[in-house]
């Protein structure tokens, strides 16, 4: 299982290289209406041009998959993108992959990217809501999107954002406790890693990996990581206050 997971994870890491003219991407999907998913973020290594998807959750933070950082140490994010042939100016980031993530085993495939320049929100750039902590019920009817391949075994990257509807399985059938999943012949493929799984009005998951042998796609279940997300995204002043408070508490 671990070997299969490594292979599929690395396959999803492969990027769609800008410059292809085909308008394919997301297996079984369709073109998104331009700029209708303004929270979507295109992530690319500025040296290797390997790419992933991501999504804006605050003016200064993007969420994506931790495995997108393995070979992408010079990440740039691009906001408000529809066609990757016409990229705006990129924004440099500081990467915060989950400390529990390991390439050799599944789980904890989540990463936060802190933008060095805050996003300017407008009709083409906006934030998507994370699920509420008390909102445990997840709609089984979801959507996933990205600029990845149209076929799992054929290089056909997309220039334009594409999307497809998927139906979630019961979480007990997904393998690990921190994953959601769907099964079938449609869904994300290579180049779609890190993109959002949107269910209702919330992003519930992050594209993690696809097991071609059983046609199963897994997504990191975001709600399992609320505490870690909160800690990473704390304002510096709050972090400093809590550090000093902890030290003072020891003397009280």
N, C-alpha and C positions, 0 to 999 in steps of 0.2 A: 504493500500500500504506500509506504514512504517513497519508494523508487518511482511508482506511478505518479504520485503527487509532485515529485520534483520535476519530472518530465513535463507534465501538463502545466505546471507553474511557469517553467522556463519558456514553454511555447507561447503562453499568453504574454510573456514579457517582450517577445519579439514585436517590433514596432511596424507601423505602416509608414513608409517613407514618403514625405511630401514630394510631389512631382508626377505621380501616377495620374492618368487622366480618367480612369474608371471611376464611376460613381457607385461603388459597391461598399458594403460594410454592415456589420451586424447580420449574422446568418438569418435569413428569412425575413429581414426587416424592410423598412421603407425609408425614404428621405424624410427627415424632420422638416417641418416648416421653418424656413430660415429665422434664426434667433428666437424660436419659440421655447427653447430650453436655455434661458440666459444664465443659469447657474453652472452650465457645463464648462469645463476647463480642459484645454489641450496642454499636455505636459510633455516636454521634449528635452533630451540631453543636448546641450548646445554643441557638443563635440561629436558624439556618435550618431545623433539624430534619432536614437531610439525613443519611442513615444508611448505614452499611456494616457488614459483619461483621468479626470478628477472632477471635483465639484466644489463650489464656493459655499462655505458655511458661515463665514463672517468676513467683514471687509479686509481682514488681514490673515485669514486662514483658508487653505484648501485642504480637503480630505481626499486621500487616494489609497492605493494598496502599498503595503510595505515592500513587496517584492519589486516594485517599480524603481526602487532606489539601489538595487544590487549593482547594476552596471551603469547607473545614471547619477554620477556624482557631481554633475554640473547642470542641475535641473533648471529649466526656465518654464514659467507658466504663461499661458496666453489666454486672456479673457475675451468674452464676446465673440468667439470664433464660430463661424459656420463652415467656410471653405478653408482648408489648411493651405491652399495655394496663396491665400491672401491674409497672412498672419499679421496681427498688430505688433507693436513693440512688446517684447517679452519682459517679464518681471522676475528678478532673481529671488530665490527663497532660501530659507534655512529649513533643513529636513529633520523631522522628529519621528522616525519609525518606532513602532511599539517595541520596548526593550525585550519583550518575550518572543519576538518573531525570530524564527530560525529557518533558513532555507531548506534544511534537511528534514523538517517535519512540519505538518500543517498546523494552522492556528495563529492567532494574533496578527493576521495579515492586514494591518491598518497603519496608516502614516498620516501625520499632519505636516503641512508645508506652511511656514510663516512667511508671508509676503514682505519683502523689504520695502516695498512701496504699496500702501493700501489701495485697494480697488476703489474706483469711482463708480458708484452704482448709477445705472441708467436703464433704459428699456432693453438694452442688449446685455447688461451685466447685472445680475441680482443674486441674492442668497436663497438657498433652499433650506427648509426647516429640518432639523434633526427630530426624530421621534421624541415625544414627551416621555419622561421616565415612567409615568403611571399608565402610559398607553401601551398595554401589553398585547392587545389584539391587533394582528396584522392582516390586512387584506391579502387574500391569496392572488388577486389579480394585480399584477405589477407591470412595470415597464423598465427596460434597460436600453441604454443608448451609447453610441461611441463612433469612432472613426476607424474601426477595425475591419477585418476581412469579411467577405460575403460567404466564403466557403471555408470549412475547417481545414481542409487539406490542399487549398490552392491559394497562392498569393494574389489577393485582390483587394488591396487596401482602399479605403474611401477618402476622397477629398472633402466630401460633405458629411455632416452629422446625420446618422441614421438611428432608427429606434425600432423596437419590437416589443409586443406584449408577451409576457410569460406568466405561467401559473405556478405558484409555489407548492412544493410538497410539504407534508408535515415535517417539522424540524427533526423529529426522531429518525427520519430516513436520510439525513444529510451527512452523517458520519461523525462530525465533531460538534461539541456543544455550542460553539460560537459561530455557527454557520447557518445560513438559509440556503435553499437550493431549488432548482427546477430541473425537470427532465424532459427531453424531447429534441427535435431536430432543429429548433430555432433558438437564438440567443446570442450572447457575446462570443467573440472569437479572438484570434491574435490581434493585438493592438487595442483591445477594449478593456484591458486590465485597469483597475482603479476607478472605473466609471460607476455611476450610481444605480442602485436598484430602487426605483421609486414606486411606492405603494400608497395610493391615495394622495394626500398632500404632504407626505413625509418621505425622506430618503431613509430606507431601512437597512440597506446593505451596500457592500462594495464588491465589485467584480473581482473574484480571487482566482479561480481556476476552473478548467473544463476537463472532464474525463470523457474522452471520445469513445472509449470502449463501452461505456454504459450511457452515453449521451446525457451526462449530468453536469450542470454548472453550479458551482458553489459561490456564495457571497458571504463576506464577513458580516456578522450580525452586529450592527453598530451599537445597539442598546447594551450589549455586554461590556462596553468600554466607556461608559459615561464618566466614571470616576477618573480614569486616565485622561480622557479628553478635557475634562474640567481642569485638571492639574496643569496640563500643558498650556492651555489657553488663558490661564489666570493672568491678569495684568501684572507687570513687574512689581508695582507697589504692593499689591495684595500678597504676592509671593514673599516679598521681603518682610511684610508685617507678620505673616504666619510663621516664618522662620524665627524671627525674634520672639514672637509669642511662645513658640515651642520651647525656646531656650529659657524664657522667664518662668514658664510653668514648672520647670524642673526645680526652681528655687523657691517656689511657693508651697 
